[in-house]
C-alpha cells in the first residue's frame, strides 16, 4: 500500500503535490518523493520519513515545473529503511522516465532475471517498482521500433506490453520527458486509481491519485476511476487521452481497502468507504443478534479510527450506548504498517489511552476493523481490563485474516497471522477476550455491493486464499514467507536502534 499522485497543471505543481501527499500520508509513512518537469528536464527530491519531514523550503524551490508526480511509500517488497528505494524511480533510456507505483508484482524475480539477460537492463535496488519502470522503458523502446520517437500510439502499445509481461497488482503514475503524464492500472483493478479535472482561466488541469480524497481537497472535480487495464495520457499541453490496453480485464478491487486502508471520505470504484463501513456495522450487528443474543453489553466502543463508523451503526442496531473509550495520539504512526512486531507492540500504548470512566464496572463490546497479527487487539483488551471493565467482548468488522497478501499489503506470511492456524475460540483465548465475533465474508461482500451493485467481484485473498491473478502458487507463497521471515528477523535485530526514528517519523 502506497499513495501516488500525478498532475498536469497550468501553474507550478510543487505545492499541489506536497499537499496531495499530505492527504495520502495514511497510505505510507516510510518515505516520500516528488518529481516535477520543466521542459525536458526532471527535478526530484525524495527521502525517508513523513512528507512533512522529507521536504524543506529549499527542496520545494528546486521542484519547478507545471507537471509532476508524487509518492508516499509503505514497504511491502524490497527493503524497509533503504533510502535508495524511495520513489519515484528514474531511467534515462529510451526517453527519460520517472515512475511511482502502488502495489506488488508477483513475478518480479522472473522479470528482474529477464531484464538482466534479455533486455540488458540493470537494477540498483530490490524494489519491484524499479522492475516495473524498466519493463515500461523496454516496452516503450520496442513499441517505437528503436526510432526513439514518442506518440500516443507508441505509449499505449507499450502499456499493453507491460500488461502482457507483468503480474500482480499495480497502479502507476509515470512521467515521459518532454511529453507528459502517463497513468495506468493493472487488468484486475486491485489497487485504486482515480482521475480528476479542474477548469481554470488558463486551461484544464488533470490529476490522478490513489484516492478521491486527494482530488477533493486539492480543488479538482472527480471524473471517474481509472478502469482495470486502462491507460490515461495527459500531454504537457493538457490534452487528455485514454485507452483500454489489456486484452482481458476483471474488475476485482482489493476488499481490504474498504475495511482498513482507505480514508472514509474517499470514493473508490464507485463505493463510498464511509458507507461501506456503516454497512459493515449493520451486518455485524445482525450476526451478533443471530449468534450471540446472550451477550450483556453495556457499551459499544470503537478502536479509533477506521472502525468508528461500523461501531456507530452496530450500536444503533443493537440498541446499545455508543461510547468513545479510547483517545488516540495522532502523532504516532499506524501500528499495522510499522515494521517489526516489537515496534508495533510498544507503539500501541503510546498510540491509545483508555478513558477509565467508560470501562469501569461495565461489559464492553470493542469493535475493530480487523484482526491481523493480534498484537493490537491483545494490548487493547488488556488496557480495557486495566481500566476496570468487567467483561471485554471483541468484534471484527472483517472476516479472519488467514492467508498471505501478495498484492501490496504488509501481511505476507501466514506465521504472522493470528488466524492462520487457529479457530475462532483459539483466537479468542489468544487475545484474551470474553467473546469474539467476526464478520462473515459473504456479509462483507454484500455490504460493499449494497453501496455499488456494479462491482460484483473483489480481491479477497487474505480472507479466503483465492488469488485473482491466477499465478500465485504454493511454491511462490513459500518463497515469500521465507524472504519475509528473514526480513522480520533482521528488523527485530535492528529494532532497538530504529525505534526512536520510527516514533519521530
C-alpha positions in Angstrom: 0.0 0.0 0.0 1.4 3.3 -1.1 0.0 6.7 -2.1 0.6 8.0 -5.6 -0.3 11.3 -7.4 0.2 12.7 -10.8 -0.8 16.2 -12.1 -0.6 18.3 -15.2 -1.4 21.9 -14.3 -1.2 25.4 -15.7 0.8 26.7 -12.8 3.7 25.3 -10.7 2.7 22.0 -9.1 5.2 21.5 -6.3 2.8 22.8 -3.5 0.0 20.8 -5.1 1.9 17.6 -5.0 3.1 18.2 -1.4 -0.5 18.9 -0.2 -1.8 15.9 -2.0 0.8 13.6 -0.4 -0.1 15.0 3.0 -3.7 13.9 2.3 -2.5 10.4 1.3 0.0 10.1 4.2 -2.1 7.3 5.7 -1.1 5.1 2.8 2.6 5.2 3.6 4.9 6.6 6.2 8.2 5.1 5.3 9.4 7.5 2.6 8.1 10.2 0.3 9.2 11.7 -3.0 8.2 14.3 -5.6 9.4 14.7 -9.2 8.5 17.7 -11.4 9.4 18.6 -15.0 10.3 21.8 -16.7 10.7 21.5 -20.4 12.6 18.2 -20.9 14.3 18.3 -17.6 13.3 16.5 -14.4 13.7 17.7 -10.9 13.3 15.3 -7.9 13.6 15.2 -4.2 12.9 12.1 -2.0 13.9 10.6 1.3 12.8 8.5 4.3 10.1 9.7 6.7 6.8 11.5 6.6 6.1 14.1 3.9 6.5 17.0 6.3 9.9 15.7 7.3 11.3 15.0 3.8 10.6 18.4 2.2 12.0 21.7 3.3 11.6 25.1 1.7 14.9 24.7 -0.2 13.7 21.4 -1.6 10.4 22.8 -2.7 12.1 25.7 -4.5 14.0 23.3 -6.7 10.9 21.4 -7.7 9.9 23.6 -10.6 7.5 22.9 -13.4 3.8 22.6 -14.2 3.6 18.8 -14.1 4.9 16.1 -11.9 4.2 13.0 -9.7 4.4 12.2 -6.0 4.7 9.1 -3.9 4.5 8.1 -0.2 5.9 4.7 0.5 4.9 1.9 2.7 7.3 -1.1 2.1 6.0 -4.5 1.1 8.7 -5.5 -1.4 12.3 -4.5 -1.2 13.9 -3.3 2.0 12.5 -1.1 4.7 14.5 1.9 5.6 16.6 1.8 2.4 16.7 5.4 1.2 17.6 4.1 -2.3 14.1 2.6 -2.6 12.2 5.8 -2.0 10.2 6.7 -5.1 9.9 8.0 -7.8 12.4 6.0 -9.8 14.2 7.3 -12.9 15.8 5.9 -16.0 17.1 7.9 -18.9 16.6 5.4 -21.7 14.9 5.4 -24.1 13.1 8.7 -23.4 13.7 9.7 -19.8 11.1 8.2 -17.4 10.0 8.8 -13.9 7.7 6.3 -12.2 5.9 5.8 -8.9 3.9 2.6 -8.1 1.4 1.3 -5.7 1.1 -2.4 -5.4 3.2 -5.5 -5.6 4.4 -7.6 -8.6 4.1 -11.3 -8.1 6.6 -12.1 -10.9 9.2 -9.5 -10.0 12.0 -12.1 -9.7 11.4 -13.5 -13.2 11.2 -10.0 -14.7 14.4 -9.0 -13.0 16.1 -12.0 -14.5 14.7 -11.3 -17.9 15.7 -7.6 -17.7 19.3 -8.5 -17.0 19.8 -11.3 -19.5 17.5 -10.4 -22.4 16.7 -6.7 -22.1 20.2 -5.8 -20.9 18.9 -3.6 -18.2 20.4 -3.2 -14.7 18.6 -2.5 -11.5 20.1 -0.9 -8.4 17.5 -1.9 -5.7 15.3 -4.8 -4.7 12.2 -2.8 -5.3 9.7 -4.3 -7.7 8.8 -0.7 -8.7 12.2 -0.3 -10.3 11.5 -3.6 -12.2 8.2 -2.2 -13.4 9.9 1.0 -14.5 12.4 -0.9 -16.6 9.7 -3.1 -18.2 7.9 0.0 -19.2 11.1 1.6 -20.6 11.9 -1.6 -22.6 8.3 -1.8 -24.0 8.5 1.9 -25.0 11.7 1.2 -26.9 10.2 -1.8 -28.6 7.0 0.0 -29.4 8.9 2.8 -31.0 10.8 0.3 -33.1 14.0 1.9 -31.9 13.1 5.2 -33.6 13.1 6.8 -30.2 10.0 8.9 -31.1 7.1 9.0 -28.6 3.5 9.5 -29.5 0.2 8.2 -28.0 0.1 5.1 -30.2 3.6 4.1 -29.0 2.8 4.8 -25.4 -0.5 2.8 -25.4 1.2 -0.1 -27.2 4.0 0.0 -24.6 1.4 -0.2 -21.7 -0.2 -3.2 -23.5 3.2 -4.8 -23.5 3.6 -4.1 -19.7 0.2 -5.8 -19.1 1.3 -8.9 -21.0 4.5 -9.3 -19.1 3.7 -8.1 -15.5 1.7 -10.0 -13.0 0.3 -8.8 -9.7 -1.2 -5.5 -8.5 -0.1 -2.1 -9.8 -1.4 1.4 -10.1 1.2 3.6 -11.7 1.9 7.2 -12.5 4.8 8.0 -14.8 6.4 11.0 -16.5 7.8 10.8 -20.0 10.3 13.5 -20.6 9.1 16.2 -22.9 5.7 14.6 -23.5 3.6 14.3 -20.4 1.9 12.2 -17.7 1.0 8.5 -18.0 -1.2 6.6 -15.5 -2.4 3.0 -15.7 -3.9 0.3 -13.6 -3.5 -3.5 -13.6 -6.0 -5.6 -15.5 -7.7 -6.7 -12.3 -8.0 -3.2 -10.8 -6.7 -4.4 -7.5 -5.1 -1.2 -6.3 -7.2 2.0 -6.6 -6.6 4.9 -9.0 -9.0 7.8 -9.8 -8.8 10.8 -12.1 -10.0 14.4 -11.6 -10.2 17.6 -13.6 -10.0 21.3 -12.8 -11.0 24.1 -15.2 -9.0 27.3 -14.8 -8.9 30.6 -16.8 -5.7 29.4 -18.3 -6.7 25.9 -19.2 -7.8 22.5 -18.0 -5.8 20.6 -15.3 -5.8 16.9 -14.6 -4.9 15.0 -11.5 -4.7 11.2 -10.9 -4.5 9.8 -7.3 -4.8 6.7 -5.3 -7.9 8.0 -3.5 -10.6 10.6 -4.4 -9.9 12.5 -1.1 -6.8 13.9 -2.8 -8.8 15.2 -5.7 -11.4 16.7 -3.5 -9.1 18.5 -1.1 -6.9 19.9 -4.0 -9.9 21.6 -5.6 -10.4 19.2 -8.5 -13.6 17.5 -9.6 -13.7 13.7 -9.6 -14.2 12.4 -13.1 -14.1 8.7 -12.6 -12.0 5.7 -11.6 -9.3 4.5 -14.0 -10.6 1.3 -15.3 -8.7 -2.0 -14.9 -6.2 -2.3 -17.7 -6.8 1.3 -18.8 -4.1 3.8 -19.5 -4.6 7.6 -19.3 -2.3 10.0 -21.0 -2.1 13.8 -20.5 0.5 15.7 -22.5 2.2 18.8 -21.3 -0.4 21.0 -23.0 -3.3 19.3 -21.1 -4.6 17.1 -23.9 -6.3 14.1 -22.3 -6.5 10.6 -23.9 -7.3 7.2 -22.6 -7.4 3.6 -23.9 -8.0 0.1 -22.7 -4.6 -1.6 -23.1 -5.3 -5.0 -21.6 -6.5 -8.0 -23.6 -8.7 -9.3 -20.8 -9.8 -7.5 -17.6 -11.6 -8.4 -14.4 -12.8 -5.8 -12.0 -11.8 -7.0 -8.6 -10.7 -4.2 -6.3 -9.0 -5.0 -3.0 -11.6 -5.5 -0.3 -9.1 -4.5 2.5 -9.0 -1.0 1.1 -12.6 -0.5 2.3 -12.0 -2.4 5.6 -8.9 -0.5 6.7 -6.6 1.2 4.2 -8.6 4.0 2.6 -9.8 7.2 4.3 -13.6 7.1 5.0 -14.1 10.3 2.9 -12.8 8.6 -0.2 -14.8 7.2 -3.1 -13.2 4.3 -5.0 -14.6 2.2 -7.7 -18.0 3.9 -7.1 -18.0 2.7 -3.5 -18.1 5.2 -0.6 -15.6 4.0 2.0 -17.8 5.6 4.7 -21.0 4.0 3.5 -19.2 0.6 3.2 -18.1 0.8 6.8 -21.5 1.7 8.1 -22.9 -1.3 6.2 -20.2 -3.5 7.9 -21.6 -2.4 11.2 -25.1 -3.3 10.1 -24.2 -6.8 9.0 -22.1 -7.4 12.1 -25.0 -6.4 14.3 -27.2 -8.9 12.6 -24.6 -11.7 13.3 -24.4 -10.7 16.9 -28.2 -10.8 17.2 -28.3 -14.2 15.5 -25.4 -16.0 17.2 -24.7 -14.2 20.5 -28.0 -12.8 21.8 -27.0 -13.6 25.3 -24.2 -11.0 25.5 -24.9 -8.4 28.2 -23.4 -5.3 26.6 -23.3 -2.0 28.5 -21.4 0.0 25.8 -20.1 -0.3 22.3 -16.6 1.2 21.9 -14.6 1.6 18.7 -10.9 1.2 18.3 -10.1 4.5 16.6 -10.3 5.4 13.8 -11.2 3.1 11.0 -13.8 1.1 13.0 -15.7 4.1 14.3 -18.4 4.1 11.6 -19.1 0.4 11.8 -19.3 0.6 15.6 -21.8 3.5 15.5 -24.2 1.6 13.2 -23.7 -1.6 15.2 -24.5 0.2 18.5 -27.6 1.7 16.9 -28.9 -1.6 15.6 -28.1 -3.4 18.9 -29.8 -0.6 20.8 -26.8 -0.2 23.0 -24.9 3.0 24.1 -22.1 4.1 21.8 -19.1 5.4 23.7 -15.7 6.8 22.8 -13.4 4.8 25.2 -10.0 5.5 23.7 -8.1 8.7 23.0 -5.7 8.4 20.1 -2.4 10.1 19.9 -2.3 11.3 16.3 1.4 11.8 16.3 2.1 8.0 16.3 2.1 6.1 13.1 -0.4 3.4 12.2 0.8 0.3 14.1 -0.4 -2.1 11.3 2.2 -0.7 9.0 5.1 -0.4 11.4 8.0 -2.8 10.6 8.8 -5.2 13.4 6.5 -6.9 15.8 8.1 -5.4 18.9 7.8 -1.9 17.5 4.1 -2.4 16.9 3.6 -3.8 20.4 5.3 -0.9 22.1 3.6 1.7 20.0 0.0 0.5 20.8 0.0 2.1 24.3 1.7 5.2 23.1 -0.9 5.5 20.4 -4.1 4.8 22.5 -5.1 5.6 26.1 -8.3 4.4 27.8 -10.9 6.7 29.3 -11.4 4.8 32.6 -14.9 6.2 33.2 -16.2 4.4 30.1 -14.9 1.0 31.2 -15.1 0.9 35.0 -17.6 -1.8 36.1 -19.0 -2.3 32.5 -19.3 -5.1 30.0 -17.9 -3.5 26.8 -18.0 -4.6 23.2 -14.9 -3.3 21.4 -15.1 -3.0 17.6 -12.1 -3.0 15.3 -11.9 -3.1 11.6 -9.8 -6.3 11.5 -7.6 -8.6 13.5 -4.3 -9.2 11.6 -1.5 -10.2 13.9 -3.5 -9.9 17.1 -0.8 -7.6 18.7 -3.1 -4.5 18.9 -6.2 -6.5 19.9 -4.4 -8.2 22.8 -2.9 -5.0 24.1 -6.2 -3.1 23.8 -8.2 -5.8 25.6 -5.7 -5.7 28.4 -6.0 -1.9 28.6 -9.8 -2.2 28.9 -9.4 -4.6 31.8 -6.9 -2.4 33.5 -9.3 0.5 33.1 -11.9 -1.5 35.1 -14.0 -3.4 32.5 -15.9 -6.4 34.0 -16.1 -8.2 30.6 -14.5 -7.4 27.3 -16.1 -8.7 24.1 -14.4 -8.1 20.7 -15.9 -7.7 17.3 -14.1 -7.6 13.9 -15.8 -5.8 11.0 -14.0 -8.1 8.6 -13.5 -11.9 8.5 -10.4 -13.7 9.9 -7.3 -12.8 8.0 -5.9 -16.3 7.4 -3.8 -16.1 4.2 -0.8 -14.1 2.8 -1.5 -11.0 0.9 0.8 -10.6 -2.1 -0.7 -7.6 -3.7 0.7 -4.8 -1.7 -0.4 -5.2 2.0 2.1 -5.9 4.8 0.9 -9.3 5.8 2.8 -11.7 3.6 3.5 -14.6 5.9 0.9 -16.9 7.5 3.1 -17.4 10.5 2.5 -13.7 11.4 -1.3 -14.0 11.2 -3.1 -14.9 14.4 -6.0 -16.6 12.5 -3.9 -18.6 10.1 -3.8 -21.8 12.1 -6.4 -21.1 14.8 -10.2 -21.3 15.0 -12.3 -18.5 16.5 -12.2 -20.0 20.0 -8.5 -20.3 20.0 -8.1 -16.7 18.7 -10.5 -15.5 21.5 -8.3 -17.1 24.1 -5.1 -15.8 22.5 -6.3 -12.2 22.5 -7.9 -12.5 26.0 -11.5 -11.6 25.0 -14.6 -12.9 26.8 -16.3 -13.3 23.5 -15.2 -12.9 19.9 -17.3 -12.3 16.7 -16.0 -12.0 13.1 -17.8 -10.6 10.1 -18.7 -13.3 7.6 -17.0 -12.9 4.2 -20.3 -13.2 2.3 -21.8 -10.5 4.5 -18.8 -8.2 3.8 -19.2 -8.7 0.1 -22.9 -8.0 0.4 -22.2 -4.8 2.4 -19.9 -3.5 -0.4 -22.3 -4.5 -3.2 -25.1 -2.7 -1.4 -23.2 0.5 -1.9 -22.3 -0.1 -5.5 -24.1 -3.2 -7.1 -22.0 -2.8 -10.3 -18.9 -4.2 -8.5 -19.6 -7.9 -8.3 -16.1 -9.3 -7.6 -13.4 -8.4 -5.0 -9.9 -9.3 -4.3 -10.3 -11.3 -1.0 -7.2 -13.5 -0.9 -6.2 -12.6 2.7 -9.6 -13.9 3.8 -10.2 -16.9 1.5 -6.8 -17.7 -0.1 -8.2 -17.1 -3.6 -5.7 -15.1 -5.7 -7.4 -13.4 -8.6 -4.4 -13.1 -10.8 -4.1 -16.9 -11.0 -0.3 -17.1 -10.8 0.2 -17.4 -7.1 1.4 -20.9 -6.4 2.2 -22.6 -3.1 5.9 -22.5 -4.1 5.6 -18.7 -4.6 4.0 -18.3 -1.2 6.7 -20.4 0.4 9.4 -18.2 -1.2 7.6 -15.0 0.0 7.3 -16.4 3.5 10.9 -17.4 3.7 12.1 -14.0 2.5 9.7 -12.2 4.8 10.8 -14.2 7.8 14.4 -13.3 7.1 13.5 -9.6 6.8 11.5 -9.8 10.1 14.5 -11.3 11.9 16.7 -8.5 10.6 14.2 -5.9 11.6 14.0 -7.3 15.1 17.8 -7.4 15.4 17.9 -3.7 14.4 14.8 -2.6 16.3 16.4 -1.0 19.3 18.3 1.4 17.1 15.3 2.1 14.9 12.6 2.7 17.5 13.3 6.4 18.0 13.4 7.0 14.3 10.0 5.3 13.9 8.4 7.5 16.5 9.9 10.7 15.2 8.8 9.8 11.7 
